[in-house]
Amino acid sequence: MEFSSIPTKGFYFVGNGKIAMGGLGADVEQLFAPCYSLPSVMSLRILDRTIVAHNNRIKGSACYVTDLEKDGKVIGRITDFAHPELPVFMRCFSLDLPLTFSMESVFVAADAPITCNGMSLCLFEIPEGTPVFSKSKTDKETWCALMLCPNCTLEDRQITFPAGKSHMTFVGGDYGSLGTQSFASCISLAQQISQISPDSILKASLESWRGILSKIRVNTSVFQEIPNADELIEAVCVALVTQTSAQGGVIAGSFYHLAYGRDMYGVFRGFMVLGLYDHARRMICYLTEVFRQKGYLPNASGLGMSCSHRHENDEVEQTGYNLLEVLEYVLVTGDVAFLAERMDYVRYLMHAQAKYLVDGMLPFNGDETYIAGGIFPRNGIDHGSMEATALYIKSVRGMTALCRQHGLLADDELDKHVAMAELAAWRFPCHFIDNKTVYINNPARAAVAELPLHRHGVCLGCARMTNLLRDGQGAFLCSNCYGKVVVQPCTGRYSTDCAVWMTEFVGSDLLPKRVVRAALDRSISAIRQSDFGKTNPENTVGYEYGVILYTLAKHLPKEQLDAYRDLLHALLKDRVPGAVWTEYYQGGEPSATCCPYRPWESAINLCGILRFSQALHE
């Protein structure tokens, strides 16, 4: 089969919402099905490490070909792809020499494979209660199978693919209506797929991807100085879609097999600028369903599993993002009926935030960027949060206006929400702004807030995630640390310009222009002095340049934007060739320990590039 391809570097992802494979070079780093909130079932690593692998994404798809070299000579090719609908992943080989891979898995049900229509079949069992992330665990028994064509061998957890053509197929068993049918589904699917040629599945996958990518609606005529703009847009689209589950939620990357509220807002914005409104809609449907099943929204939710990851104050910050998603979707598409069908969800999002208001301030969420990233101390979690408060004001103002326009809520209920949001907006400057400095926190909230006696979160003594008790000084501690550990209260004020960029990114008008301009001048000067991160030994978030470009385009006239093209070029250079952006950068390069191929950073950076380029050339 002939096709054109695009060279890529680093981690790549093949997925269809039910099955996903994370690859690096010739290796399979992760493989999981039939849902995205499973841990990786297995990995495959090539034994001959002298073989050099060159990855290429087939243009117009998320299918990959990998050319293999040994001693400077091409010795074969690997083709990776997923079935367009079923939880089926295939890897095809065309080799001049045999290749052996080490199979690593803690879930192998039996070392001796069984046969299925002439193919060897190795079964994997993922028990109910298997850890996914932190305390989040699977809630169903899952069965998967690896099938090898007859000329392959599996012995002592090593798989050898012979010279010539061969292939492997990985399938996951759906749970069925009762949630107990994974084994039967796995065996049935293995039998079905074993009788279908890999070429026909590859062809179907390519056709499916052509249909998805044909829906992109981006005016690339403004990208006069961006080489291969179409390839950039397609690469970001592929990264977002492959990490979107069949349920509509999006994993936060290969390290995090859960759907996180904040991360999904960035992806939502990416889908909207790409014109993929159906994907944005499915995301809202997914979150609505999580709320309706649980009665609340955890910090992160399972995909195909009911598991969740809970933190402190989960009903603030992400709820503002969630409300903005519904608002922005309806404003763009005009689909008021969609909103009307989800008024229970919308009312929850507004009420959930309102009940945390203290003097017009919301607290921090326990897993948001500043606390999780170590920028702001966890013992200040109940301080007023500038970003969460700004999100509340922006989302409630917009949603109440929309609901009033279409008669979706009673006037007295809307009036109460408007009054609370306007009070918060009126108090916002004195709470968080001092001349040209914006603070991300205000300790005054914690001093007067009625804190709960207990909560689930991270112990301030031992940092363990568990149920916590509040001591006499207001610190939340686990039962082992309670009464033994003394935690000094956080009383300082903190400032980070990243909070300015995100507040601007969501369209808030609460920050005065003098504050935004001071932050722009300060941050861009520091970026240039560090030679665009090359002399910075600390981690820098992978979306920083993207949100700065977005903010520049909002606040500066066209004739002044030329002076910031260097930031645009630096962001384009930071993109992993042929792929997207990573979670953190260190010394101007992707951090070795961070999550690669990230949806959040990639979506936000695309938004920044689009906004800046449009402002430059329109």
TORDOTI-781838 format. One record per residue (C-alpha): x, y, z; residue in three letters; residue number from 0. Coordinates in nm, 3 decimals, decimal comma. Layout:
TORDOTI-781838
        px        py        pz   rest    nr
         X         Y         Z    ala   NUM
...
***
This chain:
TORDOTI-781838
        px        py        pz   rest    nr
     0,000     0,000     0,000    met     0
     0,152     0,334    -0,108    glu     1
     0,126     0,645     0,106    phe     2
     0,323     0,959     0,195    ser     3
     0,459     0,994     0,548    ser     4
     0,590     1,260     0,786    ile     5
     0,907     1,193     0,992    pro     6
     0,845     1,217     1,367    thr     7
     1,061     1,213     1,676    lys     8
     0,999     1,089     2,027    gly     9
     0,688     0,933     2,173    phe    10
     0,392     0,870     1,943    tyr    11
     0,038     0,756     2,008    phe    12
    -0,199     0,528     1,816    val    13
    -0,556     0,513     1,943    gly    14
    -0,925     0,504     1,855    asn    15
    -1,087     0,581     2,193    gly    16
    -1,102     0,215     2,299    lys    17
    -0,748     0,092     2,240    ile    18
    -0,424     0,286     2,260    ala    19
    -0,058     0,219     2,196    met    20
     0,225     0,448     2,299    gly    21
     0,537     0,389     2,092    gly    22
     0,898     0,504     2,107    leu    23
     1,130     0,403     1,827    gly    24
     1,062     0,034     1,759    ala    25
     0,931    -0,028     2,112    asp    26
     0,576    -0,052     2,237    val    27
     0,591     0,147     2,562    glu    28
     0,221     0,118     2,649    gln    29
    -0,073    -0,084     2,524    leu    30
    -0,421    -0,090     2,677    phe    31
    -0,782    -0,175     2,585    ala    32
    -1,084    -0,175     2,583    pro    33
    -1,098     0,154     2,774    cys    34
    -0,859     0,439     2,840    tyr    35
    -0,857     0,414     3,221    ser    36
    -0,673     0,084     3,226    leu    37
    -0,306     0,062     3,321    pro    38
    -0,073    -0,043     3,044    ser    39
    -0,124    -0,415     2,988    val    40
     0,210    -0,489     2,828    met    41
     0,519    -0,348     2,656    ser    42
     0,751    -0,478     2,386    leu    43
     1,117    -0,380     2,367    arg    44
     1,351    -0,478     2,088    ile    45
     1,648    -0,683     2,214    leu    46
     1,900    -0,565     1,955    asp    47
     1,958    -0,208     2,069    arg    48
     2,197    -0,142     1,780    thr    49
     1,896    -0,124     1,549    ile    50
     1,797     0,236     1,475    val    51
     1,427     0,312     1,430    ala    52
     1,293     0,603     1,225    his    53
     0,926     0,677     1,299    asn    54
     0,696     0,829     1,039    asn    55
     0,329     0,920     1,066    arg    56
     0,129     0,832     0,757    ile    57
     0,000     1,165     0,631    lys    58
    -0,369     1,218     0,693    gly    59
    -0,389     0,963     0,974    ser    60
    -0,265     0,842     1,312    ala    61
    -0,110     0,532     1,155    cys    62
     0,269     0,499     1,168    tyr    63
     0,546     0,331     0,974    val    64
     0,885     0,274     1,133    thr    65
     1,188     0,208     0,917    asp    66
     1,459    -0,005     1,081    leu    67
     1,831     0,031     1,016    glu    68
     2,124    -0,182     1,124    lys    69
     2,482    -0,086     1,044    asp    70
     2,350     0,185     0,813    gly    71
     2,136    -0,055     0,610    lys    72
     1,755    -0,068     0,604    val    73
     1,648    -0,411     0,733    ile    74
     1,272    -0,375     0,752    gly    75
     0,959    -0,178     0,833    arg    76
     0,695    -0,180     1,107    ile    77
     0,341    -0,050     1,048    thr    78
     0,123     0,043     1,349    asp    79
    -0,249     0,115     1,334    phe    80
    -0,577     0,072     1,520    ala    81
    -0,910    -0,055     1,393    his    82
    -1,138     0,246     1,325    pro    83
    -1,399     0,128     1,578    glu    84
    -1,310    -0,193     1,763    leu    85
    -1,057    -0,229     2,049    pro    86
    -0,800    -0,377     1,812    val    87
    -0,438    -0,271     1,755    phe    88
    -0,219    -0,421     1,483    met    89
     0,154    -0,416     1,420    arg    90
     0,274    -0,552     1,086    cys    91
     0,633    -0,644     1,003    phe    92
     0,818    -0,663     0,673    ser    93
     1,173    -0,773     0,761    leu    94
     1,496    -0,881     0,601    asp    95
     1,616    -1,025     0,932    leu    96
     1,431    -1,183     1,226    pro    97
     1,359    -0,946     1,515    leu    98
     1,313    -1,043     1,879    thr    99
     1,128    -0,836     2,138    phe   100
     1,110    -0,878     2,514    ser   101
     0,749    -0,882     2,636    met   102
     0,698    -0,723     2,976    glu   103
     0,370    -0,760     3,163    ser   104
     0,247    -0,838     3,512    val   105
    -0,090    -0,945     3,373    phe   106
    -0,001    -1,256     3,168    val   107
    -0,262    -1,518     3,250    ala   108
    -0,053    -1,814     3,124    ala   109
     0,293    -1,841     2,973    asp   110
     0,187    -2,110     2,726    ala   111
    -0,021    -1,954     2,446    pro   112
    -0,334    -2,117     2,311    ile   113
    -0,435    -2,123     1,945    thr   114
    -0,707    -1,930     1,764    cys   115
    -0,766    -2,002     1,395    asn   116
    -0,402    -2,100     1,357    gly   117
    -0,268    -1,797     1,548    met   118
    -0,099    -1,814     1,889    ser   119
    -0,302    -1,631     2,151    leu   120
    -0,155    -1,506     2,479    cys   121
    -0,414    -1,395     2,735    leu   122
    -0,383    -1,114     2,989    phe   123
    -0,601    -1,070     3,296    glu   124
    -0,631    -0,729     3,467    ile   125
    -0,812    -0,796     3,796    pro   126
    -1,079    -0,570     3,936    glu   127
    -0,914    -0,335     4,185    gly   128
    -0,590    -0,293     3,988    thr   129
    -0,435     0,053     4,055    pro   130
    -0,469     0,310     3,777    val   131
    -0,332     0,623     3,944    phe   132
    -0,289     0,708     4,313    ser   133
    -0,594     0,554     4,487    lys   134
    -0,790     0,517     4,164    ser   135
    -0,851     0,152     4,074    lys   136
    -1,024    -0,049     3,805    thr   137
    -1,380    -0,152     3,885    asp   138
    -1,412    -0,447     3,644    lys   139
    -1,218    -0,757     3,553    glu   140
    -1,060    -0,709     3,209    thr   141
    -0,925    -0,961     2,960    trp   142
    -0,698    -0,886     2,666    cys   143
    -0,523    -1,102     2,412    ala   144
    -0,210    -1,081     2,200    leu   145
    -0,234    -1,282     1,878    met   146
     0,071    -1,382     1,674    leu   147
     0,059    -1,513     1,320    cys   148
     0,182    -1,875     1,269    pro   149
     0,542    -1,793     1,170    asn   150
     0,609    -1,602     1,497    cys   151
     0,736    -1,760     1,817    thr   152
     0,673    -1,675     2,182    leu   153
     0,908    -1,835     2,432    glu   154
     1,023    -1,718     2,778    asp   155
     0,844    -1,385     2,732    arg   156
     1,035    -1,320     2,409    gln   157
     0,859    -1,280     2,073    ile   158
     1,049    -1,336     1,750    thr   159
     0,912    -1,204     1,423    phe   160
     1,071    -1,383     1,125    pro   161
     1,223    -1,248     0,805    ala   162
     0,948    -1,172     0,557    gly   163
     0,596    -1,065     0,649    lys   164
     0,427    -1,124     0,984    ser   165
     0,197    -0,944     1,222    his   166
     0,065    -0,925     1,576    met   167
    -0,280    -0,819     1,693    thr   168
    -0,381    -0,696     2,038    phe   169
    -0,750    -0,699     2,139    val   170
    -0,939    -0,602     2,453    gly   171
    -1,264    -0,756     2,569    gly   172
    -1,559    -0,519     2,610    asp   173
    -1,745    -0,552     2,940    tyr   174
    -2,097    -0,585     2,805    gly   175
    -2,415    -0,454     2,964    ser   176
    -2,347    -0,642     3,289    leu   177
    -1,984    -0,540     3,314    gly   178
    -1,877    -0,904     3,342    thr   179
    -1,840    -1,015     2,983    gln   180
    -1,482    -0,912     2,908    ser   181
    -1,344    -1,266     2,876    phe   182
    -1,616    -1,383     2,637    ala   183
    -1,588    -1,063     2,437    ser   184
    -1,209    -1,093     2,417    cys   185
    -1,219    -1,450     2,281    ile   186
    -1,499    -1,367     2,037    ser   187
    -1,319    -1,058     1,907    leu   188
    -0,992    -1,251     1,869    ala   189
    -1,169    -1,511     1,657    gln   190
    -1,337    -1,242     1,446    gln   191
    -1,021    -1,039     1,382    ile   192
    -0,804    -1,344     1,311    ser   193
    -1,006    -1,396     0,992    gln   194
    -0,966    -1,040     0,861    ile   195
    -0,659    -0,932     0,667    ser   196
    -0,442    -0,659     0,826    pro   197
    -0,437    -0,468     0,495    asp   198
    -0,815    -0,431     0,499    ser   199
    -0,809    -0,297     0,855    ile   200
    -0,529    -0,053     0,768    leu   201
    -0,728     0,068     0,470    lys   202
    -1,037     0,119     0,689    ala   203
    -0,830     0,306     0,947    ser   204
    -0,687     0,542     0,687    leu   205
    -1,033     0,612     0,548    glu   206
    -1,167     0,682     0,897    ser   207
    -0,890     0,931     0,964    trp   208
    -0,949     1,106     0,635    arg   209
    -1,308     1,159     0,750    gly   210
    -1,199     1,304     1,085    ile   211
    -0,935     1,537     0,941    leu   212
    -1,164     1,656     0,663    ser   213
    -1,372     1,834     0,930    lys   214
    -1,087     2,067     1,029    ile   215
    -1,177     2,428     0,954    arg   216
    -0,871     2,649     1,000    val   217
    -0,774     2,936     0,771    asn   218
    -0,406     2,865     0,708    thr   219
    -0,364     3,164     0,477    ser   220
    -0,255     3,372     0,779    val   221
     0,041     3,139     0,843    phe   222
     0,272     3,318     0,603    gln   223
     0,587     3,246     0,802    glu   224
     0,505     2,906     0,948    ile   225
     0,654     2,626     0,738    pro   226
     0,423     2,329     0,684    asn   227
     0,130     2,485     0,871    ala   228
    -0,103     2,210     0,749    asp   229
     0,125     1,947     0,902    glu   230
     0,134     2,133     1,236    leu   231
    -0,245     2,153     1,252    ile   232
    -0,285     1,789     1,155    glu   233
    -0,028     1,676     1,413    ala   234
    -0,208     1,858     1,695    val   235
    -0,544     1,723     1,580    cys   236
    -0,409     1,367     1,577    val   237
    -0,264     1,411     1,928    ala   238
    -0,596     1,534     2,065    leu   239
    -0,821     1,283     1,891    val   240
    -0,610     0,974     1,967    thr   241
    -0,613     1,062     2,338    gln   242
    -0,990     1,114     2,340    thr   243
    -1,180     0,816     2,477    ser   244
    -1,488     0,656     2,329    ala   245
    -1,681     0,817     2,615    gln   246
    -1,570     1,167     2,508    gly   247
    -1,328     1,245     2,790    gly   248
    -0,959     1,298     2,721    val   249
    -0,666     1,149     2,911    ile   250
    -0,407     1,400     3,031    ala   251
    -0,129     1,209     2,855    gly   252
     0,037     0,870     2,859    ser   253
     0,128     0,907     3,230    phe   254
    -0,228     0,991     3,336    tyr   255
    -0,505     0,753     3,221    his   256
    -0,783     0,970     3,366    leu   257
    -0,980     1,271     3,244    ala   258
    -0,877     1,585     3,435    tyr   259
    -1,110     1,886     3,436    gly   260
    -0,850     2,158     3,378    arg   261
    -0,665     1,965     3,109    asp   262
    -0,985     1,898     2,919    met   263
    -1,069     2,268     2,898    tyr   264
    -0,748     2,329     2,704    gly   265
    -0,830     2,038     2,472    val   266
    -1,186     2,172     2,435    phe   267
    -1,045     2,503     2,314    arg   268
    -0,823     2,316     2,070    gly   269
    -1,120     2,126     1,928    phe   270
    -1,316     2,449     1,891    met   271
    -1,045     2,635     1,697    val   272
    -0,999     2,329     1,476    leu   273
    -1,371     2,329     1,400    gly   274
    -1,416     1,981     1,551    leu   275
    -1,735     2,078     1,730    tyr   276
    -1,856     1,718     1,755    asp   277
    -1,553     1,629     1,968    his   278
    -1,608     1,935     2,189    ala   279
    -1,973     1,837     2,227    arg   280
    -1,885     1,479     2,324    arg   281
    -1,653     1,612     2,594    met   282
    -1,938     1,807     2,753    ile   283
    -2,166     1,503     2,725    cys   284
    -1,904     1,292     2,903    tyr   285
    -1,869     1,538     3,192    leu   286
    -2,245     1,571     3,220    thr   287
    -2,275     1,194     3,248    glu   288
    -2,005     1,179     3,518    val   289
    -2,198     1,438     3,718    phe   290
    -2,528     1,257     3,673    arg   291
    -2,380     0,927     3,785    gln   292
    -2,184     1,059     4,084    lys   293
    -2,369     1,376     4,182    gly   294
    -2,044     1,572     4,175    tyr   295
    -1,728     1,604     3,962    leu   296
    -1,404     1,452     4,097    pro   297
    -1,073     1,614     4,014    asn   298
    -1,019     1,340     3,757    ala   299
    -1,262     1,077     3,632    ser   300
    -1,239     0,732     3,479    gly   301
    -1,294     0,660     3,112    leu   302
    -1,489     0,338     3,070    gly   303
    -1,444     0,291     3,446    met   304
    -1,621     0,459     3,738    ser   305
    -1,294     0,519     3,920    cys   306
    -1,187     0,871     4,011    ser   307
    -0,902     1,073     4,158    his   308
    -1,017     1,309     4,434    arg   309
    -0,837     1,605     4,586    his   310
    -0,916     1,894     4,815    glu   311
    -1,172     2,149     4,694    asn   312
    -1,259     1,962     4,375    asp   313
    -1,567     2,178     4,325    glu   314
    -1,370     2,494     4,247    val   315
    -1,154     2,596     3,950    glu   316
    -1,234     2,298     3,728    gln   317
    -1,605     2,374     3,767    thr   318
    -1,537     2,720     3,623    gly   319
    -1,366     2,561     3,324    tyr   320
    -1,654     2,314     3,288    asn   321
    -1,909     2,595     3,283    leu   322
    -1,706     2,787     3,026    leu   323
    -1,705     2,482     2,799    glu   324
    -2,084     2,471     2,788    val   325
    -2,106     2,848     2,747    leu   326
    -1,850     2,872     2,468    glu   327
    -1,990     2,574     2,280    tyr   328
    -2,341     2,716     2,275    val   329
    -2,225     3,068     2,184    leu   330
    -2,033     2,932     1,883    val   331
    -2,280     2,670     1,762    thr   332
    -2,607     2,832     1,866    gly   333
    -2,726     2,495     2,000    asp   334
    -2,951     2,620     2,280    val   335
    -3,139     2,289     2,287    ala   336
    -2,814     2,118     2,390    phe   337
    -2,785     2,362     2,680    leu   338
    -3,149     2,315     2,781    ala   339
    -3,095     1,938     2,807    glu   340
    -2,811     1,997     3,056    arg   341
    -2,951     2,254     3,292    met   342
    -2,911     2,016     3,587    asp   343
    -2,538     2,007     3,510    tyr   344
    -2,519     2,384     3,458    val   345
    -2,700     2,457     3,785    arg   346
    -2,464     2,222     3,969    tyr   347
    -2,159     2,400     3,825    leu   348
    -2,283     2,741     3,939    met   349
    -2,400     2,628     4,284    his   350
    -2,085     2,421     4,346    ala   351
    -1,868     2,728     4,306    gln   352
    -2,098     2,964     4,496    ala   353
    -2,096     2,757     4,815    lys   354
    -1,718     2,805     4,846    tyr   355
    -1,734     3,185     4,819    leu   356
    -1,594     3,372     5,119    val   357
    -1,588     3,749     5,084    asp   358
    -1,606     3,703     4,707    gly   359
    -1,312     3,458     4,690    met   360
    -1,285     3,091     4,599    leu   361
    -1,005     2,866     4,734    pro   362
    -0,751     2,662     4,541    phe   363
    -0,810     2,312     4,405    asn   364
    -0,565     2,060     4,550    gly   365
    -0,436     1,934     4,215    asp   366
    -0,417     2,255     4,013    glu   367
    -0,090     2,367     3,857    thr   368
     0,048     2,592     4,130    tyr   369
     0,008     2,352     4,420    ile   370
     0,075     2,033     4,223    ala   371
     0,379     2,197     4,060    gly   372
     0,523     2,321     4,389    gly   373
     0,486     2,690     4,299    ile   374
     0,245     2,755     4,585    phe   375
     0,246     2,570     4,921    pro   376
    -0,033     2,324     4,992    arg   377
    -0,099     2,470     5,337    asn   378
    -0,230     2,780     5,158    gly   379
    -0,498     2,582     4,977    ile   380
    -0,784     2,763     5,151    asp   381
    -0,650     3,108     5,065    his   382
    -0,839     3,305     4,806    gly   383
    -0,738     3,190     4,456    ser   384
    -0,716     3,462     4,194    met   385
    -0,751     3,220     3,905    glu   386
    -1,043     3,019     4,046    ala   387
    -1,224     3,341     4,140    thr   388
    -1,169     3,491     3,794    ala   389
    -1,302     3,172     3,634    leu   390
    -1,610     3,185     3,855    tyr   391
    -1,688     3,544     3,763    ile   392
    -1,630     3,494     3,391    lys   393
    -1,829     3,170     3,365    ser   394
    -2,124     3,276     3,581    val   395
    -2,157     3,616     3,416    arg   396
    -2,172     3,456     3,073    gly   397
    -2,396     3,164     3,165    met   398
    -2,653     3,370     3,357    thr   399
    -2,682     3,611     3,063    ala   400
    -2,731     3,321     2,822    leu   401
    -2,990     3,150     3,043    cys   402
    -3,179     3,475     3,091    arg   403
    -3,180     3,541     2,716    gln   404
    -3,342     3,203     2,645    his   405
    -3,558     3,175     2,958    gly   406
    -3,382     2,865     3,089    leu   407
    -3,376     2,960     3,459    leu   408
    -3,607     3,162     3,681    ala   409
    -3,517     3,528     3,723    asp   410
    -3,485     3,507     4,103    asp   411
    -3,230     3,224     4,077    glu   412
    -3,036     3,410     3,811    leu   413
    -3,044     3,729     4,017    asp   414
    -2,882     3,550     4,313    lys   415
    -2,599     3,415     4,098    his   416
    -2,545     3,751     3,929    val   417
    -2,531     3,931     4,265    ala   418
    -2,266     3,691     4,399    met   419
    -2,056     3,713     4,083    ala   420
    -2,073     4,091     4,074    glu   421
    -1,975     4,119     4,439    leu   422
    -1,676     3,895     4,369    ala   423
    -1,587     4,111     4,068    ala   424
    -1,617     4,432     4,274    trp   425
    -1,389     4,292     4,547    arg   426
    -1,145     4,130     4,302    phe   427
    -0,900     4,425     4,267    pro   428
    -0,853     4,476     4,641    cys   429
    -0,819     4,101     4,697    his   430
    -0,559     4,023     4,430    phe   431
    -0,410     4,337     4,266    ile   432
    -0,152     4,582     4,400    asp   433
    -0,050     4,845     4,145    asn   434
     0,115     4,638     3,866    lys   435
     0,135     4,313     4,061    thr   436
    -0,132     4,046     4,062    val   437
    -0,120     3,791     4,343    tyr   438
    -0,237     3,436     4,292    ile   439
    -0,349     3,406     4,656    asn   440
    -0,502     3,599     4,941    asn   441
    -0,454     3,462     5,297    pro   442
    -0,750     3,666     5,421    ala   443
    -0,996     3,403     5,298    arg   444
    -0,849     3,124     5,512    ala   445
    -0,855     3,350     5,818    ala   446
    -1,235     3,384     5,810    val   447
    -1,351     3,070     5,621    ala   448
    -1,532     2,793     5,809    glu   449
    -1,312     2,499     5,716    leu   450
    -1,447     2,142     5,727    pro   451
    -1,347     1,909     6,010    leu   452
    -1,224     1,652     5,760    his   453
    -1,150     1,619     5,389    arg   454
    -0,984     1,386     5,139    his   455
    -0,649     1,505     5,010    gly   456
    -0,275     1,524     5,075    val   457
    -0,154     1,513     5,435    cys   458
     0,049     1,822     5,527    leu   459
     0,270     1,603     5,743    gly   460
     0,365     1,298     5,536    cys   461
     0,220     1,395     5,195    ala   462
     0,011     1,077     5,180    arg   463
    -0,317     1,087     4,985    met   464
    -0,586     0,983     5,228    thr   465
    -0,868     1,107     5,453    asn   466
    -0,756     1,397     5,669    leu   467
    -0,855     1,562     5,998    leu   468
    -0,825     1,934     6,075    arg   469
    -0,614     2,010     6,383    asp   470
    -0,644     2,310     6,615    gly   471
    -0,419     2,522     6,391    gln   472
    -0,625     2,454     6,079    gly   473
    -0,381     2,205     5,923    ala   474
    -0,523     1,891     5,760    phe   475
    -0,336     1,578     5,868    leu   476
    -0,375     1,202     5,839    cys   477
    -0,446     0,991     6,146    ser   478
    -0,076     0,905     6,181    asn   479
     0,041     1,268     6,177    cys   480
    -0,249     1,419     6,369    tyr   481
    -0,128     1,554     6,705    gly   482
     0,234     1,475     6,616    lys   483
     0,318     1,717     6,336    val   484
     0,298     2,093     6,369    val   485
     0,238     2,278     6,042    val   486
     0,301     2,652     6,036    gln   487
     0,027     2,845     5,855    pro   488
     0,099     3,000     5,517    cys   489
     0,071     3,379     5,539    thr   490
     0,271     3,502     5,238    gly   491
     0,152     3,646     4,909    arg   492
     0,264     3,478     4,584    tyr   493
     0,283     3,604     4,229    ser   494
     0,343     3,414     3,906    thr   495
     0,280     3,552     3,560    asp   496
     0,138     3,221     3,436    cys   497
    -0,179     3,300     3,631    ala   498
    -0,211     3,619     3,426    val   499
    -0,188     3,427     3,098    trp   500
    -0,454     3,172     3,193    met   501
    -0,688     3,443     3,316    thr   502
    -0,645     3,617     2,981    glu   503
    -0,681     3,290     2,791    phe   504
    -1,031     3,230     2,928    val   505
    -1,137     3,581     2,823    gly   506
    -1,157     3,744     3,166    ser   507
    -1,158     4,126     3,174    asp   508
    -1,069     4,156     3,543    leu   509
    -0,698     4,232     3,507    leu   510
    -0,615     4,596     3,424    pro   511
    -0,409     4,654     3,111    lys   512
    -0,122     4,795     3,318    arg   513
    -0,100     4,464     3,507    val   514
    -0,107     4,253     3,192    val   515
     0,148     4,473     3,014    arg   516
     0,384     4,467     3,313    ala   517
     0,362     4,087     3,324    ala   518
     0,428     4,064     2,949    leu   519
     0,733     4,291     2,970    asp   520
     0,871     4,107     3,272    arg   521
     0,821     3,754     3,138    ser   522
     0,936     3,816     2,782    ile   523
     1,248     3,993     2,908    ser   524
     1,329     3,692     3,131    ala   525
     1,266     3,451     2,842    ile   526
     1,500     3,640     2,612    arg   527
     1,767     3,672     2,880    gln   528
     1,759     3,295     2,927    ser   529
     1,808     3,250     2,550    asp   530
     1,457     3,107     2,531    phe   531
     1,502     2,870     2,819    gly   532
     1,845     2,735     2,727    lys   533
     2,010     2,872     3,042    thr   534
     1,714     2,793     3,268    asn   535
     1,782     2,480     3,478    pro   536
     1,430     2,473     3,621    glu   537
     1,121     2,323     3,464    asn   538
     0,915     2,556     3,244    thr   539
     0,558     2,462     3,157    val   540
     0,518     2,356     2,796    gly   541
     0,232     2,595     2,721    tyr   542
     0,395     2,917     2,849    glu   543
     0,489     3,062     2,510    tyr   544
     0,148     2,971     2,369    gly   545
    -0,051     3,164     2,630    val   546
     0,189     3,459     2,611    ile   547
     0,140     3,478     2,233    leu   548
    -0,236     3,461     2,287    tyr   549
    -0,218     3,747     2,538    thr   550
     0,006     3,958     2,315    leu   551
    -0,243     3,925     2,031    ala   552
    -0,526     4,035     2,261    lys   553
    -0,356     4,346     2,396    his   554
    -0,117     4,484     2,135    leu   555
    -0,198     4,648     1,803    pro   556
    -0,084     4,473     1,487    lys   557
     0,211     4,707     1,426    glu   558
     0,365     4,617     1,764    gln   559
     0,339     4,239     1,726    leu   560
     0,631     4,217     1,482    asp   561
     0,868     4,264     1,776    ala   562
     0,757     3,931     1,922    tyr   563
     0,801     3,700     1,626    arg   564
     1,102     3,550     1,804    asp   565
     0,865     3,405     2,065    leu   566
     0,653     3,247     1,792    leu   567
     0,961     3,094     1,632    his   568
     1,083     2,963     1,970    ala   569
     0,747     2,794     2,032    leu   570
     0,755     2,631     1,689    leu   571
     1,110     2,513     1,755    lys   572
     1,005     2,362     2,090    asp   573
     0,755     2,135     1,916    arg   574
     0,884     1,780     1,893    val   575
     0,954     1,734     1,519    pro   576
     0,652     1,587     1,341    gly   577
     0,465     1,562     1,671    ala   578
     0,353     1,807     1,941    val   579
     0,465     1,957     2,278    trp   580
     0,555     1,801     2,611    thr   581
     0,459     1,879     2,970    glu   582
     0,776     2,060     3,082    tyr   583
     1,093     2,200     2,926    tyr   584
     1,430     2,224     3,097    gln   585
     1,729     2,402     2,949    gly   586
     1,529     2,463     2,633    gly   587
     1,465     2,091     2,579    glu   588
     1,180     1,857     2,682    pro   589
     1,235     1,748     3,041    ser   590
     1,346     1,385     3,056    ala   591
     1,103     1,298     3,335    thr   592
     0,791     1,477     3,211    cys   593
     0,489     1,341     3,028    cys   594
     0,542     1,351     2,650    pro   595
     0,292     1,409     2,369    tyr   596
     0,058     1,613     2,589    arg   597
    -0,294     1,719     2,482    pro   598
    -0,324     2,027     2,712    trp   599
    -0,001     2,197     2,609    glu   600
    -0,050     2,114     2,242    ser   601
    -0,406     2,247     2,225    ala   602
    -0,321     2,570     2,406    ile   603
    -0,010     2,630     2,196    asn   604
    -0,212     2,584     1,878    leu   605
    -0,464     2,841     2,006    cys   606
    -0,179     3,083     2,077    gly   607
    -0,018     3,033     1,737    ile   608
    -0,349     3,079     1,558    leu   609
    -0,444     3,392     1,753    arg   610
    -0,101     3,554     1,712    phe   611
    -0,075     3,470     1,341    ser   612
    -0,424     3,601     1,271    gln   613
    -0,347     3,925     1,453    ala   614
    -0,025     3,964     1,254    leu   615
    -0,173     3,916     0,909    his   616
    -0,543     3,997     0,912    glu   617
***
